Amino acid sequence: MIRINANVHVADDELSWQFVRSSGPGGQHVNKVSTAVLLQFDIAHSSLPEIYKSRLLQLSDHRITLSGKILIKCQQSRSQEQNRELALLQFVELVHSVSKTPKKRFATKPTYGSQQKRLQQKKQQGHTKALRRDKGFE
């Protein structure tokens, strides 16, 4: 079981792991070993609560596909185990990020002082531009 928070857990069999070859430099060794990790998680068919599923699907994250799957590729380390741990950590952080309910924003009015300050700045700017105008003397 993978613990997201105190109440939410994800079963290990819901995650799909693939090990592929890493890209980038590394000499001949990089062509022989599969150290990069590709984690796949299907949001719709998971045991997550419905609120988590809907928030994850609404999230605009490049790791979430249009078909509703989370794809995390990790190739930061040369070790397959370290890449697996990093990918799992990214997955837990992503799912945990939707657990917090965002604060509702309330519209506020500008203060009287800030309104007066803005109007004074507008007058000053208009006065400066008026001095730059051609008076039309011929």
For each residue, the residues with C-beta under 8 A, 3 or more apart:
1: 9 10 11 12
2: 9 10 11 12 15 88 91 92
3: 8 9 92
4: 8 9 10 92 95 96 99
5: 8 96 99
6:
7:
8: 3 4 5 48 49 52 95 99
9: 1 2 3 4 47
10: 1 2 4 14 15 41 46 47 48 95
11: 1 2 14 47
12: 1 2 15
13:
14: 10 11 41 42 45 46 47
15: 2 10 12 39 40 41 88 91
16: 39 40 41
17: 37 38 39 40 84
18: 37 38 40
19: 34 35 36 37 38 80
20: 34 36 37 38
21: 30 31 33 34 35 36
22: 26 30 35 36 75
23: 36 75
24: 30 75
25: 30
26: 22 29 30 78
27: 30
28: 31 32
29: 26 32 33
30: 21 22 24 25 26 27 33
31: 21 28
32: 28 29
33: 21 29 30 80
34: 19 20 21 80
35: 19 21 22 75 77 78 79 80 83
36: 19 20 21 22 23 73 74 75 83
37: 17 18 19 20 73 74 75 80 83 84 86 87
38: 17 18 19 20 71 72 73 87
39: 15 16 17 70 71 72 73 74 87 88 91
40: 15 16 17 18 69 70 71
41: 10 14 15 16 46 69 70 91
42: 14 45 46 68 69
43: 46 48 53 56 57 64 68 69 70
44: 53 68
45: 14 42
46: 10 14 41 42 43 53
47: 9 10 11 14
48: 8 10 43 52 53 56 95
49: 8 52 53
50: 53 54
51: 54 55
52: 8 48 49 55 56 95 98 99
53: 43 44 46 48 49 50 56 57
54: 50 51 57 58
55: 51 52 58 59 98
56: 43 48 52 53 59 64 70 94 95 98
57: 43 53 54 64 68
58: 54 55
59: 55 56 64 97 98
60:
61: 64 94
62:
63: 70 71 72 90 94
64: 43 56 57 59 61 68 69 70 71
65: 68 69 70 71
66:
67:
68: 42 43 44 57 64 65
69: 40 41 42 43 64 65
70: 39 40 41 43 56 63 64 65 91 94
71: 38 39 40 63 64 65
72: 38 39 63 87 90 91 94
73: 36 37 38 39 87
74: 36 37 39 77 83 84 86 87 90
75: 22 23 24 35 36 37 83
76: 82 83 86
77: 35 74 82 83 86
78: 26 35 82
79: 35 82 83
80: 19 33 34 35 37 83 84
81: 84 85
82: 76 77 78 79 85 86
83: 35 36 37 74 75 76 77 79 80 86 87
84: 17 37 74 80 81 87 88
85: 81 82 88 89
86: 37 74 76 77 82 83 89 90
87: 37 38 39 72 73 74 83 84 90 91
88: 2 15 39 84 85 91 92
89: 85 86 92 93
90: 63 72 74 86 87 93 94
91: 2 15 39 41 70 72 87 88 94 95
92: 2 3 4 88 89 95 96
93: 89 90 96 97
94: 56 61 63 70 72 90 91 97 98
95: 4 8 10 48 52 56 91 92 98 99
96: 4 5 92 93 99
97: 59 93 94 100
98: 52 55 56 59 94 95
99: 4 5 8 52 95 96
100: 97
101:
102:
103:
104:
105:
106:
107:
108:
109:
110: 114 115 118
111: 114 115
112: 115 116
113: 116 117
114: 110 111 117 118
115: 110 111 112 118 119
116: 112 113 119 120
117: 113 114 120 121
118: 110 114 115 121 122
119: 115 116 122 123
120: 116 117 123 124
121: 117 118 124 125
122: 118 119 125 126
123: 119 120 126 127
124: 120 121 127 128
125: 121 122 128 129
126: 122 123 129 130
127: 123 124 130 131
128: 124 125 131 132
129: 125 126 132 133
130: 126 127 133
131: 127 128
132: 128 129
133: 129 130
134:
135:
136:
137:
138:
